[in-house]
Amino acid sequence: MTRVDLTAISKSFGSVKALDGIDLTVEDGENVAILGPSGSGKSTLLRVIAGLEEPDAGDVAFDGVSQSGIPPHKRDAAIVFQHFALYPHLSSLENITLGLRHGLGLPKKEAEQRAHEIAGRMQVEHLLGRKPKEMSGGQRQRIALARALARRSGIVLLDEPLSGLDAQLHAVLRLEIASLLRSVGATGINVTHDQLDAMAMADRIAVIHEGRIEQLGTPDELYAVPGTLFVASFIGSPPMNLLAVDADSGTCAFGRIGAPGPVTLGVRAEHLALGSVAAHPSAWSISGTVGLVEPTGKDRVVQLVTDEGLPIAFRCEITDTPVPGSRVTVVCDPASVHAYSPVTGLRLGDAVSEGIRVSEAAGVR
Ligand SMILES: Nc1ncnc2c1ncn2[C@@H]1O[C@H](COP(=O)(O)OP(=O)(O)OP(=O)(O)O)[C@@H](O)[C@H]1O
């Protein structure tokens, strides 16, 4: 097991700042996902940790030892790439043992023993004689993972290890990978743009945006209390409803807002419920017309379109699903409404603790 410390890592490509002052500690045996949209700097960060890319500034340390100047093959980190990168003319056994023999200098017999040991653990021994083209995508990815784990590195770096696999295999493999990393005790750093992968695999998630870490926390923390407007709009399906308060009129979909300063309000779909203010006097409400209705199997995600044309998602029971085109009101507890600064993008607190009020409800007819 190995602790990874990243300190003030920056990296530019010409005028593009791919990484902009990244600080992150991944503890021994911990599994952290680097989650962000395309182009946010995820792969560059992984490449810097692996030593495939030299940072312009900052330091990468494994167990407190700076890796500066240490080439990739001498670092205690194995990397699994997005596109398998298995040698097509070699069997799985040869793919796994090649790096052990030539990279780590193990004798053939010991390399083969290790390959069989990890393959047994991953239940892929029957694939050891096959070449990549004789295996499915999921099987190839398992072999690529076996190859990385056979090195017994303290750190395993995964670059979108599940992309290109179908949804079912995806769901199985991400749990398999997470439990394998735990069972071998490796420290895992996993790059992904898929929030469900990140949530399922990681102890903590670092959300990265434009080369900076926006928030670091457990999956539950990021979902319950998104620290920035970006995280609020990125984590969760559907994403949090964000309601900008108009600076001139002082209004948003909830009505006229009394607030100490400029604010953008956020509320999750499951915190909005069909109802009336008459029945919930302290609740805030939004009225509008029912648009798209999305079945999830368990419930419905319904889109309400306000009179200003703003779509607001809420959840309801299947038996309560309103008819598209009908007029409805949804209510919420103001304590479940998040308040963000539109200037800094940072979360201020919840609406109640921030002293935010609705002085005049909107959309009531
Ligand atoms: N070798 C390179 N030369 C020039 N620009 C690069 C290079 N590598 C990355 N970039 C740029 O740096 C930024 C971050 O790229 P990076 O590949 O790290 O993002 P990413 O989050 O992994 O994206 P994706 O999910 O699409 O792979 C992007 O704007 C990208 O175009």
The ligand as an SDF file (V2000), in Angstrom:
LIG
                    3D

 31 33  0  0  0  0  0  0  0  0999 V2000
   -0.4590   16.3720  -25.4260 N   0  0  0  0  0  0  0  0  0  0  0  0
   -1.3090   17.4160  -25.4350 C   0  0  0  0  0  0  0  0  0  0  0  0
   -1.0940   18.4730  -26.2360 N   0  0  0  0  0  0  0  0  0  0  0  0
   -1.9230   19.5410  -26.2270 C   0  0  0  0  0  0  0  0  0  0  0  0
   -3.0060   19.6610  -25.4580 N   0  0  0  0  0  0  0  0  0  0  0  0
   -3.2780   18.6400  -24.6340 C   0  0  0  0  0  0  0  0  0  0  0  0
   -2.4650   17.4630  -24.5790 C   0  0  0  0  0  0  0  0  0  0  0  0
   -2.9990   16.6190  -23.6690 N   0  0  0  0  0  0  0  0  0  0  0  0
   -4.0990   17.2330  -23.1750 C   0  0  0  0  0  0  0  0  0  0  0  0
   -4.2800   18.4320  -23.7490 N   0  0  0  0  0  0  0  0  0  0  0  0
   -5.3520   19.4070  -23.4290 C   0  0  0  0  0  0  0  0  0  0  0  0
   -5.4110   19.5540  -22.0320 O   0  0  0  0  0  0  0  0  0  0  0  0
   -6.7580   19.6070  -21.5740 C   0  0  0  0  0  0  0  0  0  0  0  0
   -7.0160   18.4640  -20.5930 C   0  0  0  0  0  0  0  0  0  0  0  0
   -6.9410   17.2170  -21.3140 O   0  0  0  0  0  0  0  0  0  0  0  0
   -7.1600   15.8050  -20.6220 P   0  0  0  0  0  0  0  0  0  0  0  0
   -6.9570   14.7630  -21.6790 O   0  0  0  0  0  0  0  0  0  0  0  0
   -6.3530   15.7200  -19.4070 O   0  0  0  0  0  0  0  0  0  0  0  0
   -8.6950   15.9030  -20.2440 O   0  0  0  0  0  0  0  0  0  0  0  0
   -9.6930   14.7380  -19.8110 P   0  0  0  0  0  0  0  0  0  0  0  0
  -10.4660   15.3070  -18.6880 O   0  0  0  0  0  0  0  0  0  0  0  0
   -8.9520   13.4880  -19.5780 O   0  0  0  0  0  0  0  0  0  0  0  0
  -10.6190   14.6210  -21.0860 O   0  0  0  0  0  0  0  0  0  0  0  0
  -11.3140   13.3060  -21.7380 P   0  0  0  0  0  0  0  0  0  0  0  0
  -12.3400   12.8460  -20.7480 O   0  0  0  0  0  0  0  0  0  0  0  0
  -11.9270   13.8640  -22.9860 O   0  0  0  0  0  0  0  0  0  0  0  0
  -10.2230   12.3160  -21.9710 O   0  0  0  0  0  0  0  0  0  0  0  0
   -7.6260   19.5450  -22.8200 C   0  0  0  0  0  0  0  0  0  0  0  0
   -7.9470   20.8620  -23.1940 O   0  0  0  0  0  0  0  0  0  0  0  0
   -6.7090   18.9090  -23.8450 C   0  0  0  0  0  0  0  0  0  0  0  0
   -7.0600   19.3180  -25.1460 O   0  0  0  0  0  0  0  0  0  0  0  0
  1  2  1  0
  2  3  1  0
  2  7  2  0
  3  4  2  0
  4  5  1  0
  5  6  2  0
  6  7  1  0
  6 10  1  0
  7  8  1  0
  8  9  2  0
  9 10  1  0
 10 11  1  0
 11 12  1  0
 11 30  1  0
 12 13  1  0
 13 14  1  0
 13 28  1  0
 14 15  1  0
 15 16  1  0
 16 17  2  0
 16 18  1  0
 16 19  1  0
 19 20  1  0
 20 21  2  0
 20 22  1  0
 20 23  1  0
 23 24  1  0
 24 25  2  0
 24 26  1  0
 24 27  1  0
 28 29  1  0
 28 30  1  0
 30 31  1  0
M  END
$$$$
